[in-house]
């Protein structure tokens, strides 16, 4: 699966914010996105938008040392979906840590999305 879309903006102070669309109209458990290189990121945000009718599900942001890792990826954050037509956010703020400790992340539907679908985005901040 490929990254579905990408946009970037430079903010004041040379902070770059990139938004990657990772999953579109997804609902099936174990659906995983393409890995995104985040080694130079200062923070990550998992943003999940649920469709009309969605009642449940979990999307997990996971990390690994290589983009095509075939083992179990490390869980970094989860967004639990419990309502339709709503946005859910899970954030990883690193504070004084100089970058994400894992070079690649992906989104994975870890609990089936009940009653609807989700669109999943990764927001990467680089300072």
Phi, psi and omega in degrees: 000139182260164171293128188280328174199160180211137173219148181223149175221143173264126179258175180303145181079017179063027174276127178257134176240120179246138178241123180247128172271118187258323180224144182230123179051046183261149179212341189282131178302144180073007173293126181240148177272174169294148177285146179243134177284117183233020185303327181263013182281148175259339174202156179230142174228127173266121181241125182237126176250123181264148180275172175301135178093347182291134183236343184196168175140167178221133172246131183247136171268124186236155180230155177206166182278340175228152187290335181249031180304132184259357178270197179279120179286154178283134177281125181254326181195156176227149173242118180263123183266129181220013180202156180275153175050052182220157177256135179238140185229138170230128186239145172244107178257132187261351179059240184272359179289129183277069177113161178292136183285352180237132186285338183230140174230158175213163173256143178219135174282108185264343171224130184312142178275113185274129171080358181189208181222172176227150166252136186237132180235150172242125177253120185245124177254130178235128180249000000 
